Amino acid sequence: MPTHDNTIDTSTLFDLSGKTALITGGSRGIGKMIAEGYLQAGATVFISSRKSAVCEEVATELSSFGPCHALPADIADTADRARLVAELGALTDRLHVLVNNAGAAWGAPYDTFPEDGFRKVLELNLTALFFLTRDLTPLLSAAGQPTDPARIINIGSMDGLKVPTVLQTGTFPYSASKAGLHHMTKALALELAPRHITVNAVAPGFFESKMTEASLGRFRADIERNCPLGRIGRPEEMAGIAIYLASRAGAYTNGAVIPVDGGTSVA
């Protein structure tokens, strides 16, 4: 009869030593929180963002925690996305973790919502993310093992779980794109599992970031009142869920959409 080793070793359960991660939108906000967490957990991290100087500056800053490298790119641009994939492939032959965090939001009244703004949000939040993931699948597949799969972690939003009302401004393409991303996460989880790649999504609530700066400045009291825990998220709480999903602790989690919003999406 076969035997199974059911010994639990918690000392390395959340260890990312030896893993390589790419984080899009990694130079600020949630992406930077995750990058710092991964570095402290032992990973080698590549961060990507549109602004080259900022990307390089943040990579240098984060290098105090571990090996962090800048790969600036605009993933919504087909040629630039291809360049990013090629440059990463020249630097490593396998990718253990892909964090799809780059995204955009656009708020405007329903009657005057601009078509170019709507298309821009959908293109970056959904279309570009799909094709970047597809083009990086060979590197992810090379890293995946049956009991330690490669990981894709999509950063969705609580706005993709319930219709946002607290900001009093229409964010139609943002909410739709994040809901679409949550569903696409589940479809990709089924598609990529045979290649030893898991796909999960995190649906954050409010954290300090460039994207939420204006909203928190105007509506912070309402946002906190709308959250059952009565506050916004802290950086370690975003890093924690991302480390879980990337580590041995999350190896059997696949196709999940995990809210990290203090309960706001169920309130």
HUHUTA-V974647 format. One record per residue. N is the residue number from 1. SS is DSSP state (A for helix, B for strand, O for the rest). PSI is psi as a letter, one per 30 degrees, with the letter a starting at -180 (999 if undefined). Layout:
n=[N:N]
ss=[SS:SS]
psi=[PSI:PSI]
//
This chain:
n=[1:2:3:4:5:6:7:8:9:10:11:12:13:14:15:16:17:18:19:20:21:22:23:24:25:26:27:28:29:30:31:32:33:34:35:36:37:38:39:40:41:42:43:44:45:46:47:48:49:50:51:52:53:54:55:56:57:58:59:60:61:62:63:64:65:66:67:68:69:70:71:72:73:74:75:76:77:78:79:80:81:82:83:84:85:86:87:88:89:90:91:92:93:94:95:96:97:98:99:100:101:102:103:104:105:106:107:108:109:110:111:112:113:114:115:116:117:118:119:120:121:122:123:124:125:126:127:128:129:130:131:132:133:134:135:136:137:138:139:140:141:142:143:144:145:146:147:148:149:150:151:152:153:154:155:156:157:158:159:160:161:162:163:164:165:166:167:168:169:170:171:172:173:174:175:176:177:178:179:180:181:182:183:184:185:186:187:188:189:190:191:192:193:194:195:196:197:198:199:200:201:202:203:204:205:206:207:208:209:210:211:212:213:214:215:216:217:218:219:220:221:222:223:224:225:226:227:228:229:230:231:232:233:234:235:236:237:238:239:240:241:242:243:244:245:246:247:248:249:250:251:252:253:254:255:256:257:258:259:260:261:262:263:264:265:266:267]
ss=[O:O:O:O:O:O:O:O:O:A:A:A:O:O:O:O:O:O:O:B:B:B:B:B:O:O:O:O:A:A:A:A:A:A:A:A:A:A:A:A:O:O:O:B:B:B:B:B:O:O:O:A:A:A:A:A:A:A:A:A:A:A:O:O:O:O:O:B:B:B:O:O:O:O:O:O:O:A:A:A:A:A:A:A:A:A:A:A:A:A:A:O:O:O:O:O:B:B:B:B:O:O:O:O:O:O:O:O:O:A:A:A:O:O:A:A:A:A:A:A:A:A:A:A:A:A:A:A:A:A:A:A:A:A:A:A:A:A:A:A:A:A:A:O:B:O:O:B:O:B:B:B:B:B:B:O:O:A:A:A:O:O:O:O:O:O:O:O:O:O:O:A:A:A:A:A:A:A:A:A:A:A:A:A:A:A:A:A:A:A:A:A:A:A:A:O:B:B:B:B:B:B:B:B:O:O:O:O:O:O:O:O:A:A:A:A:A:A:A:A:A:A:A:A:A:A:O:O:O:O:O:O:O:O:A:A:A:A:A:A:A:A:A:A:A:A:O:A:A:A:O:O:O:O:O:O:B:B:B:B:O:O:O:A:A:A:O]
psi=[k:k:l:k:j:g:k:k:j:f:f:g:e:g:k:g:k:f:k:k:k:k:j:l:h:g:f:l:b:e:e:e:e:e:e:e:e:e:e:f:f:g:l:k:k:k:k:k:l:e:j:e:e:e:e:e:e:e:e:e:e:f:f:f:f:a:j:k:k:k:i:k:l:j:f:f:k:e:e:e:e:e:e:e:e:e:e:e:f:f:f:k:g:k:j:e:k:k:j:j:f:k:l:l:l:k:k:l:k:e:f:g:k:k:e:e:e:e:e:e:e:e:e:e:f:e:e:e:e:e:e:e:e:e:f:f:e:e:e:e:e:f:f:k:l:e:f:i:l:l:k:k:j:k:j:b:l:f:f:f:e:l:k:k:f:f:f:g:k:k:h:e:e:e:e:e:e:e:e:e:e:e:e:e:e:e:e:e:e:e:e:f:e:f:g:h:k:l:k:l:k:k:i:l:b:k:l:k:l:e:e:f:e:e:e:e:e:e:g:e:e:e:e:e:e:f:k:e:f:g:l:l:l:l:e:f:f:e:e:e:e:e:e:e:f:f:l:f:e:g:f:g:k:k:g:k:j:j:k:i:g:g:g:e:f:g:999]
//
